[in-house]
C-alpha cells in the first residue's frame, strides 16, 4: 500500500513548487526556502538532535512548553523544530530564535525523508497532535528512532477517513512508539484503528531514550 502511496506522490511532484508559488500570492513566505522542503539545507549536519514536528501555528503554540522544557533539560542537544506553514515557522523563530533549529518538514518522499534523517540524526521524534506521514514514520522507525505523538487528537472526520484504509493506517501506527492523547475519545479512536494499547508515554521513558547512544 505504501508503494502505491509513493507512486501517487511522485505523480504530483512536478506540481508542488507551483502550488507553493500559487500560495505565495497571499503569503510571500511560501516562495522562500522551497529547497528545504525537499531536504536541501544551508545548515551543517548534526551529530544528534531531538526532532519536534508542529505542522502549523496552532501546533507550534501547543509545542512551546515542551520545547522550553527540552531546552532546559537537555542543553547540549540540538532541538530541531519543523513546521509545514510559514506562520508556524515564524512563531517558532520569534519565540526561540537561535535556541532551536527551525526547518520546514520535508515533503513525504522517500528520498527527502531519508536525506533529512541523515542530516539531523534525531534520537527522538515528537509529533504534535496528528501528522501521520507514512514515509516519515516508516524511515524513522527503520532507523530505530522512537516516535511519540504528543497532545494527540483524532477528529471524527479523520477517524472515518483512516478507517477506509485499515491496513495502511495500522502499518503507520505500528511505527509509533507512544501516543499521549488529548482525551479518552481520541485515545479510543487510535485504539480502534489498531494502535497497541500498551503504547503509553511517561517522562522516565523519554529520559531513558535520550541517555542512550544514538541508533545509527
C-alpha positions as CSV (number, residue, x, y, z in Angstrom):
1,X,0.0,0.0,0.0
2,X,2.9,2.4,0.8
3,X,4.3,1.7,-2.7
4,X,1.1,2.9,-4.3
5,X,1.1,5.9,-2.0
6,X,4.7,6.7,-3.1
7,X,3.7,6.3,-6.8
8,X,0.9,8.9,-6.3
9,X,3.3,11.2,-4.6
10,X,5.8,11.1,-7.5
11,X,3.0,11.8,-9.9
12,X,2.2,15.1,-8.2
13,X,5.9,16.0,-7.6
14,X,6.2,18.5,-10.6
15,X,3.2,20.5,-9.3
16,X,4.4,21.0,-5.7
17,X,6.7,24.0,-6.4
18,X,3.9,25.5,-8.5
19,X,1.5,25.1,-5.6
20,X,3.9,26.9,-3.3
21,X,4.2,29.7,-5.7
22,X,0.4,29.9,-6.0
23,X,0.0,30.1,-2.2
24,X,2.7,32.8,-2.2
25,X,0.3,35.2,-3.8
26,X,-1.3,35.8,-0.4
27,X,1.8,34.9,1.7
28,X,5.2,35.6,0.0
29,X,6.9,33.4,2.6
30,X,5.7,30.4,0.7
31,X,8.2,31.1,-2.1
32,X,11.1,31.2,0.4
33,X,13.2,28.2,1.3
34,X,11.5,25.9,-1.2
35,X,14.6,23.6,-1.5
36,X,14.3,23.0,2.3
37,X,11.0,21.2,1.7
38,X,13.0,18.6,-0.3
39,X,15.7,18.3,2.4
40,X,18.3,20.6,0.8
41,X,19.7,22.7,3.6
42,X,22.2,25.5,4.3
43,X,22.7,24.4,7.9
44,X,25.5,21.9,8.8
45,X,24.6,18.3,9.5
46,X,24.1,17.4,13.2
47,X,25.5,14.7,15.4
48,X,22.2,14.2,17.2
49,X,19.0,16.1,17.9
50,X,15.5,16.0,19.2
51,X,13.0,16.5,16.4
52,X,9.7,18.2,17.2
53,X,7.2,18.5,14.4
54,X,4.4,21.1,14.6
55,X,2.6,21.4,11.3
56,X,1.2,24.9,11.7
57,X,0.8,27.8,14.1
58,X,-1.7,26.0,16.4
59,X,0.6,23.0,16.9
60,X,3.5,25.3,17.3
61,X,1.8,27.1,20.2
62,X,1.0,23.7,21.8
63,X,4.6,22.7,21.5
64,X,6.1,25.8,23.2
65,X,6.0,24.4,26.8
66,X,7.6,21.1,25.7
67,X,10.3,22.8,23.7
68,X,11.2,25.1,26.6
69,X,11.5,22.1,28.9
70,X,13.6,20.2,26.4
71,X,16.0,23.2,26.0
72,X,16.3,23.4,29.8
73,X,16.7,19.7,30.5
74,X,18.9,18.8,27.5
75,X,21.0,21.9,26.9
76,X,23.7,20.0,24.9
77,X,21.2,18.5,22.4
78,X,20.0,20.4,19.4
79,X,16.3,20.9,19.3
80,X,15.0,20.8,15.7
81,X,11.5,22.2,15.2
82,X,9.8,21.6,11.8
83,X,6.7,23.1,10.5
84,X,4.8,22.9,7.3
85,X,3.5,26.5,7.2
86,X,5.3,29.9,7.3
87,X,3.1,31.1,10.1
88,X,4.2,28.1,12.2
89,X,7.9,28.8,11.3
90,X,7.5,32.5,12.1
91,X,6.0,31.7,15.6
92,X,8.8,29.3,16.5
93,X,11.5,31.7,15.3
94,X,10.1,34.7,17.2
95,X,9.9,32.8,20.4
96,X,13.1,30.7,20.4
97,X,15.4,32.4,17.9
98,X,18.7,30.5,17.8
99,X,17.8,28.3,20.8
100,X,16.4,25.8,18.3
101,X,16.9,25.0,14.6
102,X,13.7,25.7,12.8
103,X,13.3,23.9,9.4
104,X,10.5,23.1,7.1
105,X,9.5,19.5,7.3
106,X,10.4,17.6,4.1
107,X,7.7,16.5,1.8
108,X,6.9,12.8,2.4
109,X,9.1,11.5,-0.4
110,X,11.5,8.6,0.4
111,X,14.5,10.5,-0.9
112,X,13.7,13.6,1.0
113,X,12.8,11.9,4.3
114,X,16.0,9.8,4.2
115,X,18.1,12.8,3.4
116,X,16.5,14.8,6.2
117,X,17.1,12.0,8.8
118,X,20.7,11.7,7.7
119,X,21.1,15.4,8.1
120,X,19.6,15.9,11.6
121,X,20.2,12.4,13.1
122,X,17.4,12.6,15.6
123,X,17.4,10.5,18.8
124,X,13.7,11.1,19.3
125,X,10.8,12.3,17.1
126,X,7.9,14.1,18.8
127,X,4.9,14.8,16.5
128,X,2.4,17.3,17.9
129,X,-1.3,16.4,17.7
130,X,-1.7,14.3,14.5
131,X,0.6,14.3,11.4
132,X,0.8,10.7,10.2
133,X,3.1,10.9,7.2
134,X,3.7,7.3,6.2
135,X,7.3,7.7,4.9
136,X,8.4,9.8,7.9
137,X,7.0,7.2,10.2
138,X,8.4,4.3,8.2
139,X,12.0,5.5,7.8
140,X,12.2,6.9,11.3
141,X,11.1,3.6,12.7
142,X,13.6,1.8,10.3
143,X,16.4,3.8,11.9
144,X,15.0,2.8,15.3
145,X,14.1,6.3,16.3
146,X,11.4,6.4,18.9
147,X,8.3,8.2,17.7
148,X,5.9,10.0,20.1
149,X,2.6,11.6,19.2
150,X,2.1,14.3,21.8
151,X,-1.2,16.0,22.6
152,X,-2.6,13.6,20.1
153,X,-6.1,14.2,18.7
154,X,-8.1,12.4,16.0
155,X,-11.2,14.2,14.8
156,X,-14.3,12.2,13.8
157,X,-13.7,13.1,10.2
158,X,-10.1,12.0,10.2
159,X,-11.0,8.8,12.0
160,X,-13.6,8.0,9.4
161,X,-11.1,8.7,6.6
162,X,-8.4,6.5,8.2
163,X,-10.9,3.6,8.6
164,X,-11.2,3.4,4.8
165,X,-7.6,2.1,4.6
166,X,-7.3,0.0,7.7
167,X,-4.1,-2.0,6.8
168,X,-2.4,1.2,5.6
169,X,-3.1,3.2,8.8
170,X,-2.3,0.2,11.1
171,X,1.1,-0.2,9.4
172,X,1.7,3.5,10.1
173,X,0.6,3.2,13.7
174,X,2.9,0.2,14.2
175,X,5.8,2.5,13.6
176,X,4.8,4.8,16.5
177,X,6.3,4.1,19.9
178,X,3.9,6.1,22.2
179,X,0.8,8.2,22.0
180,X,-0.3,10.8,24.6
181,X,-3.9,11.5,23.6
182,X,-5.8,14.8,24.4
183,X,-8.9,12.9,25.6
184,X,-10.4,9.5,26.2
185,X,-12.3,9.8,22.9
186,X,-9.1,10.5,21.0
187,X,-7.3,7.5,22.6
188,X,-10.3,5.2,21.8
189,X,-10.1,6.3,18.2
190,X,-6.4,5.5,17.9
191,X,-7.1,2.1,19.5
192,X,-9.9,1.4,17.2
193,X,-7.5,1.9,14.2
194,X,-5.2,-0.7,15.6
195,X,-2.8,1.1,18.0
196,X,-1.3,-1.2,20.6
197,X,-2.9,-0.2,24.0
198,X,0.4,-0.7,25.7
199,X,1.9,2.3,23.9
200,X,1.7,4.8,26.8
201,X,4.2,7.6,27.3
202,X,5.9,8.8,30.5
203,X,8.7,11.2,31.4
204,X,11.1,8.4,32.7
205,X,10.9,6.7,29.3
206,X,11.9,9.9,27.4
207,X,14.9,10.4,29.8
208,X,16.0,6.8,29.2
209,X,15.8,7.3,25.4
210,X,17.9,10.4,25.4
211,X,20.6,9.0,27.6
212,X,21.3,6.1,25.2
213,X,23.8,6.2,22.4
214,X,22.3,7.3,19.0
215,X,20.8,4.4,17.0
216,X,23.0,4.9,13.9
